Amino acid sequence: MTLFRIDEIRKMSASERNEELESLLKDLMRERGVIATGGSPDNPGRVGEIRKTIARIKTVQREAARSGGAGR
């Protein structure tokens, strides 16, 4: 699972962005589950990084929708 920068996300196709978004949401749910059960996450900063990457993907999706295109 890779965390992406905004320029990498913009180079993806719309379907690739959707796949990555689904994967990130699953990873976030898994990490939050570990925390909720009282466990200690392997990397505590990972939750924040996943959330930021999700926000970046959603931002690019919204930009593509506003510009009238479905993305690249």
Backbone atoms as SQL, in Angstrom:
CREATE TABLE atoms (id INTEGER PRIMARY KEY, chain TEXT, resi INTEGER, resn TEXT, atom TEXT, x REAL, y REAL, z REAL);
INSERT INTO atoms VALUES
  (1, 'A', 1, 'MET', 'N', 0.859, -1.166, 0.000),
  (2, 'A', 1, 'MET', 'CA', 0.000, 0.000, 0.000),
  (3, 'A', 1, 'MET', 'C', 0.896, 1.216, 0.000),
  (4, 'A', 2, 'THR', 'N', 0.720, 2.036, -1.006),
  (5, 'A', 2, 'THR', 'CA', 1.549, 3.213, -1.158),
  (6, 'A', 2, 'THR', 'C', 0.726, 4.459, -0.891),
  (7, 'A', 3, 'LEU', 'N', 1.344, 5.419, -0.252),
  (8, 'A', 3, 'LEU', 'CA', 0.717, 6.715, -0.071),
  (9, 'A', 3, 'LEU', 'C', 1.199, 7.609, -1.202),
  (10, 'A', 4, 'PHE', 'N', 0.287, 8.368, -1.787),
  (11, 'A', 4, 'PHE', 'CA', 0.576, 9.111, -2.998),
  (12, 'A', 4, 'PHE', 'C', 0.661, 10.609, -2.752),
  (13, 'A', 5, 'ARG', 'N', 1.421, 11.257, -3.600),
  (14, 'A', 5, 'ARG', 'CA', 1.451, 12.712, -3.618),
  (15, 'A', 5, 'ARG', 'C', 0.431, 13.181, -4.640),
  (16, 'A', 6, 'ILE', 'N', 0.076, 14.452, -4.578),
  (17, 'A', 6, 'ILE', 'CA', -0.996, 14.980, -5.417),
  (18, 'A', 6, 'ILE', 'C', -0.669, 14.863, -6.905),
  (19, 'A', 7, 'ASP', 'N', 0.593, 15.063, -7.301),
  (20, 'A', 7, 'ASP', 'CA', 0.928, 14.967, -8.719),
  (21, 'A', 7, 'ASP', 'C', 0.809, 13.529, -9.224),
  (22, 'A', 8, 'GLU', 'N', 1.088, 12.549, -8.378),
  (23, 'A', 8, 'GLU', 'CA', 0.917, 11.150, -8.754),
  (24, 'A', 8, 'GLU', 'C', -0.557, 10.810, -8.915),
  (25, 'A', 9, 'ILE', 'N', -1.379, 11.370, -8.057),
  (26, 'A', 9, 'ILE', 'CA', -2.821, 11.108, -8.113),
  (27, 'A', 9, 'ILE', 'C', -3.416, 11.717, -9.379),
  (28, 'A', 10, 'ARG', 'N', -2.969, 12.898, -9.747),
  (29, 'A', 10, 'ARG', 'CA', -3.494, 13.550, -10.955),
  (30, 'A', 10, 'ARG', 'C', -3.130, 12.788, -12.216),
  (31, 'A', 11, 'LYS', 'N', -2.038, 12.041, -12.197),
  (32, 'A', 11, 'LYS', 'CA', -1.618, 11.269, -13.369),
  (33, 'A', 11, 'LYS', 'C', -2.415, 9.979, -13.523),
  (34, 'A', 12, 'MET', 'N', -3.119, 9.558, -12.480),
  (35, 'A', 12, 'MET', 'CA', -3.905, 8.320, -12.525),
  (36, 'A', 12, 'MET', 'C', -5.180, 8.524, -13.329),
  (37, 'A', 13, 'SER', 'N', -5.697, 7.409, -13.846),
  (38, 'A', 13, 'SER', 'CA', -7.007, 7.463, -14.481),
  (39, 'A', 13, 'SER', 'C', -8.074, 7.463, -13.389),
  (40, 'A', 14, 'ALA', 'N', -9.295, 7.763, -13.780),
  (41, 'A', 14, 'ALA', 'CA', -10.390, 7.811, -12.809),
  (42, 'A', 14, 'ALA', 'C', -10.606, 6.443, -12.153),
  (43, 'A', 15, 'SER', 'N', -10.484, 5.384, -12.931),
  (44, 'A', 15, 'SER', 'CA', -10.693, 4.045, -12.358),
  (45, 'A', 15, 'SER', 'C', -9.569, 3.680, -11.388),
  (46, 'A', 16, 'GLU', 'N', -8.339, 4.077, -11.700),
  (47, 'A', 16, 'GLU', 'CA', -7.228, 3.821, -10.783),
  (48, 'A', 16, 'GLU', 'C', -7.424, 4.562, -9.468),
  (49, 'A', 17, 'ARG', 'N', -7.897, 5.805, -9.557),
  (50, 'A', 17, 'ARG', 'CA', -8.159, 6.577, -8.335),
  (51, 'A', 17, 'ARG', 'C', -9.221, 5.909, -7.489),
  (52, 'A', 18, 'ASN', 'N', -10.276, 5.413, -8.128),
  (53, 'A', 18, 'ASN', 'CA', -11.344, 4.739, -7.386),
  (54, 'A', 18, 'ASN', 'C', -10.839, 3.478, -6.699),
  (55, 'A', 19, 'GLU', 'N', -10.004, 2.718, -7.392),
  (56, 'A', 19, 'GLU', 'CA', -9.445, 1.502, -6.792),
  (57, 'A', 19, 'GLU', 'C', -8.571, 1.836, -5.598),
  (58, 'A', 20, 'GLU', 'N', -7.727, 2.841, -5.732),
  (59, 'A', 20, 'GLU', 'CA', -6.848, 3.242, -4.629),
  (60, 'A', 20, 'GLU', 'C', -7.657, 3.768, -3.454),
  (61, 'A', 21, 'LEU', 'N', -8.722, 4.523, -3.747),
  (62, 'A', 21, 'LEU', 'CA', -9.578, 5.054, -2.688),
  (63, 'A', 21, 'LEU', 'C', -10.206, 3.912, -1.891),
  (64, 'A', 22, 'GLU', 'N', -10.722, 2.914, -2.586),
  (65, 'A', 22, 'GLU', 'CA', -11.319, 1.757, -1.900),
  (66, 'A', 22, 'GLU', 'C', -10.285, 1.040, -1.043),
  (67, 'A', 23, 'SER', 'N', -9.098, 0.864, -1.579),
  (68, 'A', 23, 'SER', 'CA', -8.027, 0.197, -0.841),
  (69, 'A', 23, 'SER', 'C', -7.645, 0.993, 0.408),
  (70, 'A', 24, 'LEU', 'N', -7.537, 2.297, 0.265),
  (71, 'A', 24, 'LEU', 'CA', -7.174, 3.143, 1.403),
  (72, 'A', 24, 'LEU', 'C', -8.255, 3.136, 2.469),
  (73, 'A', 25, 'LEU', 'N', -9.512, 3.145, 2.056),
  (74, 'A', 25, 'LEU', 'CA', -10.604, 3.115, 3.023),
  (75, 'A', 25, 'LEU', 'C', -10.597, 1.807, 3.815),
  (76, 'A', 26, 'LYS', 'N', -10.280, 0.698, 3.140),
  (77, 'A', 26, 'LYS', 'CA', -10.183, -0.590, 3.836),
  (78, 'A', 26, 'LYS', 'C', -9.023, -0.580, 4.824),
  (79, 'A', 27, 'ASP', 'N', -7.879, -0.023, 4.392),
  (80, 'A', 27, 'ASP', 'CA', -6.721, 0.054, 5.284),
  (81, 'A', 27, 'ASP', 'C', -7.018, 0.920, 6.502),
  (82, 'A', 28, 'LEU', 'N', -7.711, 2.033, 6.282),
  (83, 'A', 28, 'LEU', 'CA', -8.063, 2.919, 7.386),
  (84, 'A', 28, 'LEU', 'C', -8.990, 2.208, 8.373),
  (85, 'A', 29, 'MET', 'N', -9.953, 1.476, 7.843),
  (86, 'A', 29, 'MET', 'CA', -10.874, 0.750, 8.705),
  (87, 'A', 29, 'MET', 'C', -10.114, -0.308, 9.520),
  (88, 'A', 30, 'ARG', 'N', -9.175, -0.986, 8.900),
  (89, 'A', 30, 'ARG', 'CA', -8.378, -1.995, 9.586),
  (90, 'A', 30, 'ARG', 'C', -7.541, -1.360, 10.702),
  (91, 'A', 31, 'GLU', 'N', -6.894, -0.231, 10.393),
  (92, 'A', 31, 'GLU', 'CA', -6.069, 0.451, 11.393),
  (93, 'A', 31, 'GLU', 'C', -6.916, 0.954, 12.562),
  (94, 'A', 32, 'ARG', 'N', -8.076, 1.498, 12.261),
  (95, 'A', 32, 'ARG', 'CA', -8.958, 1.985, 13.323),
  (96, 'A', 32, 'ARG', 'C', -9.494, 0.832, 14.157),
  (97, 'A', 33, 'GLY', 'N', -9.696, -0.327, 13.520),
  (98, 'A', 33, 'GLY', 'CA', -10.140, -1.504, 14.257),
  (99, 'A', 33, 'GLY', 'C', -9.106, -1.958, 15.270),
  (100, 'A', 34, 'VAL', 'N', -7.843, -1.906, 14.881),
  (101, 'A', 34, 'VAL', 'CA', -6.761, -2.274, 15.795),
  (102, 'A', 34, 'VAL', 'C', -6.758, -1.333, 16.990),
  (103, 'A', 35, 'ILE', 'N', -6.913, -0.051, 16.721),
  (104, 'A', 35, 'ILE', 'CA', -6.908, 0.944, 17.795),
  (105, 'A', 35, 'ILE', 'C', -8.128, 0.757, 18.705),
  (106, 'A', 36, 'ALA', 'N', -9.289, 0.490, 18.104),
  (107, 'A', 36, 'ALA', 'CA', -10.529, 0.361, 18.880),
  (108, 'A', 36, 'ALA', 'C', -10.509, -0.850, 19.799),
  (109, 'A', 37, 'THR', 'N', -9.818, -1.889, 19.392),
  (110, 'A', 37, 'THR', 'CA', -9.772, -3.086, 20.221),
  (111, 'A', 37, 'THR', 'C', -8.708, -2.990, 21.309),
  (112, 'A', 38, 'GLY', 'N', -8.049, -1.865, 21.384),
  (113, 'A', 38, 'GLY', 'CA', -7.063, -1.657, 22.428),
  (114, 'A', 38, 'GLY', 'C', -5.659, -2.046, 22.032),
  (115, 'A', 39, 'GLY', 'N', -5.495, -2.395, 20.781),
  (116, 'A', 39, 'GLY', 'CA', -4.175, -2.777, 20.306),
  (117, 'A', 39, 'GLY', 'C', -3.321, -1.556, 20.008),
  (118, 'A', 40, 'SER', 'N', -2.076, -1.812, 19.793),
  (119, 'A', 40, 'SER', 'CA', -1.149, -0.747, 19.452),
  (120, 'A', 40, 'SER', 'C', -0.824, -0.850, 17.964),
  (121, 'A', 41, 'PRO', 'N', -1.104, 0.190, 17.184),
  (122, 'A', 41, 'PRO', 'CA', -0.814, 0.118, 15.752),
  (123, 'A', 41, 'PRO', 'C', 0.696, 0.042, 15.510),
  (124, 'A', 42, 'ASP', 'N', 1.076, -0.615, 14.416),
  (125, 'A', 42, 'ASP', 'CA', 2.492, -0.739, 14.073),
  (126, 'A', 42, 'ASP', 'C', 3.116, 0.633, 13.872),
  (127, 'A', 43, 'ASN', 'N', 2.384, 1.498, 13.188),
  (128, 'A', 43, 'ASN', 'CA', 2.876, 2.835, 12.903),
  (129, 'A', 43, 'ASN', 'C', 1.763, 3.831, 13.242),
  (130, 'A', 44, 'PRO', 'N', 1.844, 4.516, 14.371),
  (131, 'A', 44, 'PRO', 'CA', 0.767, 5.402, 14.795),
  (132, 'A', 44, 'PRO', 'C', 0.491, 6.546, 13.817),
  (133, 'A', 45, 'GLY', 'N', 1.477, 6.983, 13.080),
  (134, 'A', 45, 'GLY', 'CA', 1.278, 8.081, 12.134),
  (135, 'A', 45, 'GLY', 'C', 0.619, 7.650, 10.840),
  (136, 'A', 46, 'ARG', 'N', 0.470, 6.354, 10.648),
  (137, 'A', 46, 'ARG', 'CA', -0.101, 5.839, 9.408),
  (138, 'A', 46, 'ARG', 'C', -1.563, 6.245, 9.219),
  (139, 'A', 47, 'VAL', 'N', -2.329, 6.306, 10.303),
  (140, 'A', 47, 'VAL', 'CA', -3.741, 6.682, 10.198),
  (141, 'A', 47, 'VAL', 'C', -3.859, 8.084, 9.608),
  (142, 'A', 48, 'GLY', 'N', -3.058, 8.992, 10.096),
  (143, 'A', 48, 'GLY', 'CA', -3.087, 10.360, 9.573),
  (144, 'A', 48, 'GLY', 'C', -2.672, 10.435, 8.121),
  (145, 'A', 49, 'GLU', 'N', -1.665, 9.667, 7.746),
  (146, 'A', 49, 'GLU', 'CA', -1.208, 9.664, 6.356),
  (147, 'A', 49, 'GLU', 'C', -2.258, 9.070, 5.425),
  (148, 'A', 50, 'ILE', 'N', -2.925, 8.018, 5.872),
  (149, 'A', 50, 'ILE', 'CA', -3.988, 7.424, 5.058),
  (150, 'A', 50, 'ILE', 'C', -5.113, 8.431, 4.863),
  (151, 'A', 51, 'ARG', 'N', -5.500, 9.116, 5.940),
  (152, 'A', 51, 'ARG', 'CA', -6.574, 10.105, 5.848),
  (153, 'A', 51, 'ARG', 'C', -6.209, 11.227, 4.883),
  (154, 'A', 52, 'LYS', 'N', -4.968, 11.680, 4.929),
  (155, 'A', 52, 'LYS', 'CA', -4.521, 12.747, 4.031),
  (156, 'A', 52, 'LYS', 'C', -4.546, 12.292, 2.577),
  (157, 'A', 53, 'THR', 'N', -4.123, 11.058, 2.334),
  (158, 'A', 53, 'THR', 'CA', -4.127, 10.551, 0.968),
  (159, 'A', 53, 'THR', 'C', -5.551, 10.393, 0.452),
  (160, 'A', 54, 'ILE', 'N', -6.469, 9.954, 1.303),
  (161, 'A', 54, 'ILE', 'CA', -7.880, 9.861, 0.912),
  (162, 'A', 54, 'ILE', 'C', -8.399, 11.243, 0.539),
  (163, 'A', 55, 'ALA', 'N', -8.062, 12.242, 1.337),
  (164, 'A', 55, 'ALA', 'CA', -8.505, 13.606, 1.052),
  (165, 'A', 55, 'ALA', 'C', -7.931, 14.094, -0.273),
  (166, 'A', 56, 'ARG', 'N', -6.684, 13.763, -0.567),
  (167, 'A', 56, 'ARG', 'CA', -6.073, 14.170, -1.829),
  (168, 'A', 56, 'ARG', 'C', -6.802, 13.552, -3.019),
  (169, 'A', 57, 'ILE', 'N', -7.116, 12.262, -2.910),
  (170, 'A', 57, 'ILE', 'CA', -7.823, 11.582, -3.999),
  (171, 'A', 57, 'ILE', 'C', -9.196, 12.198, -4.205),
  (172, 'A', 58, 'LYS', 'N', -9.922, 12.452, -3.114),
  (173, 'A', 58, 'LYS', 'CA', -11.251, 13.054, -3.239),
  (174, 'A', 58, 'LYS', 'C', -11.177, 14.457, -3.824),
  (175, 'A', 59, 'THR', 'N', -10.121, 15.193, -3.495),
  (176, 'A', 59, 'THR', 'CA', -9.938, 16.529, -4.049),
  (177, 'A', 59, 'THR', 'C', -9.763, 16.461, -5.554),
  (178, 'A', 60, 'VAL', 'N', -8.931, 15.551, -6.027),
  (179, 'A', 60, 'VAL', 'CA', -8.696, 15.410, -7.465),
  (180, 'A', 60, 'VAL', 'C', -9.969, 14.950, -8.169),
  (181, 'A', 61, 'GLN', 'N', -10.720, 14.045, -7.541),
  (182, 'A', 61, 'GLN', 'CA', -11.982, 13.598, -8.129),
  (183, 'A', 61, 'GLN', 'C', -12.959, 14.767, -8.265),
  (184, 'A', 62, 'ARG', 'N', -13.009, 15.598, -7.245),
  (185, 'A', 62, 'ARG', 'CA', -13.914, 16.747, -7.293),
  (186, 'A', 62, 'ARG', 'C', -13.461, 17.749, -8.351),
  (187, 'A', 63, 'GLU', 'N', -12.159, 17.967, -8.487),
  (188, 'A', 63, 'GLU', 'CA', -11.634, 18.864, -9.517),
  (189, 'A', 63, 'GLU', 'C', -12.023, 18.344, -10.907),
  (190, 'A', 64, 'ALA', 'N', -11.890, 17.039, -11.097),
  (191, 'A', 64, 'ALA', 'CA', -12.223, 16.443, -12.394),
  (192, 'A', 64, 'ALA', 'C', -13.719, 16.591, -12.680),
  (193, 'A', 65, 'ALA', 'N', -14.547, 16.420, -11.661),
  (194, 'A', 65, 'ALA', 'CA', -15.995, 16.538, -11.845),
  (195, 'A', 65, 'ALA', 'C', -16.396, 17.975, -12.167),
  (196, 'A', 66, 'ARG', 'N', -15.733, 18.928, -11.520),
  (197, 'A', 66, 'ARG', 'CA', -16.053, 20.341, -11.753),
  (198, 'A', 66, 'ARG', 'C', -15.596, 20.813, -13.127),
  (199, 'A', 67, 'SER', 'N', -14.516, 20.220, -13.630),
  (200, 'A', 67, 'SER', 'CA', -14.006, 20.639, -14.928),
  (201, 'A', 67, 'SER', 'C', -14.801, 19.992, -16.067),
  (202, 'A', 68, 'GLY', 'N', -15.717, 19.110, -15.721),
  (203, 'A', 68, 'GLY', 'CA', -16.575, 18.502, -16.719),
  (204, 'A', 68, 'GLY', 'C', -16.048, 17.205, -17.270),
  (205, 'A', 69, 'GLY', 'N', -14.837, 16.821, -16.897),
  (206, 'A', 69, 'GLY', 'CA', -14.271, 15.574, -17.383),
  (207, 'A', 69, 'GLY', 'C', -14.321, 14.514, -16.310),
  (208, 'A', 70, 'ALA', 'N', -14.236, 13.295, -16.736),
  (209, 'A', 70, 'ALA', 'CA', -14.252, 12.190, -15.793),
  (210, 'A', 70, 'ALA', 'C', -12.848, 11.886, -15.308),
  (211, 'A', 71, 'GLY', 'N', -11.916, 12.703, -15.661),
  (212, 'A', 71, 'GLY', 'CA', -10.526, 12.459, -15.291),
  (213, 'A', 71, 'GLY', 'C', -9.737, 12.020, -16.496),
  (214, 'A', 72, 'ARG', 'N', -8.512, 11.663, -16.267),
  (215, 'A', 72, 'ARG', 'CA', -7.651, 11.272, -17.395),
  (216, 'A', 72, 'ARG', 'C', -7.718, 9.807, -17.632);
